[in-house]
Amino acid sequence: MPSLRQRVADGRGRGMTMIYGLQGWASTRAPFGEDTSNELASFTNHVVVFGGAKDPAFLREMSDICGRGKRVRTTHHHQRRPRSESTATHVALEPVLRSDKIKGLDEGHVLVLADNLPGVATRLDGIHLGRVGDDPEARTRTASSKRSRARSAASRCTTPLPSARE
């Protein structure tokens, strides 16, 4: 039976998209080993990162993938004796998204890293992130009735808006 690494490599070679869900790359190290874990990470084109990860190396790597941006920093220095003031401005390269910000993503928000595109932190509106005991069907019915009420209200609004020329 082929290994996971072989399956992923073979699937990619055939143009297939391989999707696997992990809590972090650290969860692949124990069953598959360090080398296979690193190889799987290098095969991966699209990564969706939820908040709460505790692996500092993984978070640092995700921050590095997001890249660095130039940020202008200005510092002011005041001295009492002799009375003087100075201002210094410099450009610093800083992470676009720091690892602590990735770790602290709010519930329902993710960091999406797709191919060679810049990372995007976004909200997942279409996914039910309920609590234990929630009734997802009731939530769906409520959302559906809200949409239908909004559509019927919009259909009643048939009065044309005045044009700018009048």
C-alpha positions as CSV (number, residue, x, y, z in Angstrom):
1,M,0.0,0.0,0.0
2,P,1.5,3.4,-1.0
3,S,2.4,5.9,1.7
4,L,0.6,9.2,2.1
5,R,3.6,11.0,0.6
6,Q,3.4,8.8,-2.5
7,R,-0.4,9.3,-2.8
8,V,-0.1,13.0,-2.6
9,A,2.8,13.2,-5.1
10,D,1.1,10.8,-7.5
11,G,-2.2,12.7,-7.3
12,R,-0.6,16.0,-7.9
13,G,1.3,14.5,-10.9
14,R,-2.1,13.5,-12.3
15,G,-3.6,17.0,-11.9
16,M,-5.7,16.0,-8.9
17,T,-6.2,18.2,-5.9
18,M,-5.4,16.6,-2.7
19,I,-7.2,17.9,0.4
20,Y,-6.2,16.9,3.9
21,G,-7.1,18.5,7.2
22,L,-4.6,18.9,10.0
23,Q,-4.5,20.8,13.3
24,G,-0.9,21.6,12.4
25,W,2.1,20.2,10.7
26,A,3.3,18.9,14.1
27,S,0.5,16.3,13.9
28,T,2.1,14.7,10.9
29,R,5.6,14.4,12.5
30,A,4.7,11.6,14.9
31,P,3.1,9.1,12.4
32,F,5.1,10.0,9.3
33,G,8.4,11.4,10.6
34,E,10.1,14.8,10.2
35,D,11.2,14.3,6.5
36,T,7.8,13.1,5.3
37,S,6.1,15.9,7.2
38,N,8.4,18.5,5.6
39,E,7.8,16.9,2.2
40,L,4.0,17.0,2.6
41,A,4.3,20.7,3.6
42,S,6.3,21.4,0.4
43,F,3.7,19.7,-1.8
44,T,0.9,21.8,-0.3
45,N,-0.3,24.7,-2.5
46,H,-3.3,25.9,-0.5
47,V,-3.4,26.3,3.2
48,V,-6.3,27.4,5.4
49,V,-5.2,28.3,8.9
50,F,-7.6,28.6,11.8
51,G,-6.7,30.4,15.0
52,G,-5.5,28.7,18.1
53,A,-2.4,26.8,16.7
54,K,0.2,26.4,19.3
55,D,3.2,25.3,17.2
56,P,5.6,28.3,17.1
57,A,7.6,26.9,14.2
58,F,4.3,26.5,12.1
59,L,3.1,30.0,13.1
60,R,6.4,31.5,12.2
61,E,6.4,29.7,8.8
62,M,2.9,31.0,8.1
63,S,3.9,34.5,9.0
64,D,7.0,34.2,6.7
65,I,4.8,32.9,3.8
66,C,2.6,36.0,4.2
67,G,5.7,38.1,3.6
68,R,7.1,41.3,4.8
69,G,6.1,44.9,4.1
70,K,7.8,48.3,4.4
71,R,6.6,50.4,7.3
72,V,7.8,53.9,8.0
73,R,8.8,54.4,11.6
74,T,9.3,57.9,13.1
75,T,10.9,58.4,16.5
76,H,11.0,61.7,18.5
77,H,13.6,62.4,21.1
78,H,13.3,65.3,23.6
79,Q,16.1,66.3,25.9
80,R,15.7,68.8,28.7
81,R,19.3,70.0,29.2
82,P,20.5,71.2,26.9
83,R,17.1,71.7,25.4
84,S,16.9,69.9,22.1
85,E,14.6,67.8,20.0
86,S,15.3,65.4,17.2
87,T,13.2,63.3,14.9
88,A,14.4,60.3,13.0
89,T,12.5,58.5,10.3
90,H,13.4,55.1,8.9
91,V,11.8,52.3,6.9
92,A,11.6,48.9,8.5
93,L,10.6,45.6,7.0
94,E,8.0,44.0,9.2
95,P,5.9,40.9,8.9
96,V,2.6,41.6,7.2
97,L,0.9,39.2,9.6
98,R,2.7,38.3,12.8
99,S,2.5,34.8,14.2
100,D,0.7,36.0,17.4
101,K,-2.0,37.5,15.2
102,I,-2.4,34.2,13.3
103,K,-2.7,32.3,16.5
104,G,-5.3,34.8,17.8
105,L,-7.6,34.7,14.8
106,D,-11.2,35.1,16.0
107,E,-13.6,32.2,15.7
108,G,-15.0,32.0,12.2
109,H,-11.9,33.8,10.7
110,V,-9.1,32.1,8.8
111,L,-5.9,32.8,7.0
112,V,-6.0,31.6,3.4
113,L,-2.7,31.0,1.6
114,A,-3.3,30.0,-2.0
115,D,-0.5,29.3,-4.4
116,N,1.8,32.3,-4.7
117,L,-0.8,34.9,-3.9
118,P,-0.6,37.1,-0.8
119,G,-2.2,35.7,2.3
120,V,-5.7,36.8,3.1
121,A,-7.4,36.8,6.5
122,T,-11.1,36.4,6.0
123,R,-14.3,35.4,7.7
124,L,-16.0,32.1,6.8
125,D,-19.7,33.1,6.6
126,G,-21.0,29.9,5.0
127,I,-19.8,27.6,7.7
128,H,-21.7,26.8,10.9
129,L,-19.4,27.3,13.8
130,G,-22.0,26.5,16.5
131,R,-21.6,25.3,20.0
132,V,-22.4,21.8,21.4
133,G,-26.2,21.5,21.6
134,D,-26.9,24.1,18.8
135,D,-29.5,23.0,16.3
136,P,-28.0,23.7,12.9
137,E,-31.3,23.0,11.1
138,A,-33.1,25.6,13.1
139,R,-30.3,28.1,12.3
140,T,-30.7,27.3,8.6
141,R,-34.5,27.8,8.8
142,T,-34.0,31.1,10.5
143,A,-31.5,32.3,8.0
144,S,-33.7,31.2,5.1
145,S,-36.8,33.0,6.5
146,K,-34.7,36.2,6.9
147,R,-33.6,36.0,3.3
148,S,-37.2,35.4,2.0
149,R,-38.5,38.4,4.1
150,A,-35.7,40.6,2.7
151,R,-36.6,39.5,-0.9
152,S,-40.3,40.2,-0.4
153,A,-39.5,43.6,1.1
154,A,-37.2,44.4,-1.8
155,S,-39.9,43.4,-4.3
156,R,-42.5,45.8,-2.6
157,C,-40.1,48.7,-3.2
158,T,-41.1,49.4,-6.8
159,T,-41.0,53.2,-6.5
160,P,-38.3,54.5,-8.8
161,L,-35.6,56.7,-7.3
162,P,-35.5,60.3,-8.6
163,S,-32.9,60.8,-11.2
164,A,-30.1,63.3,-10.8
165,R,-31.3,65.4,-13.7
166,E,-34.7,66.3,-12.1
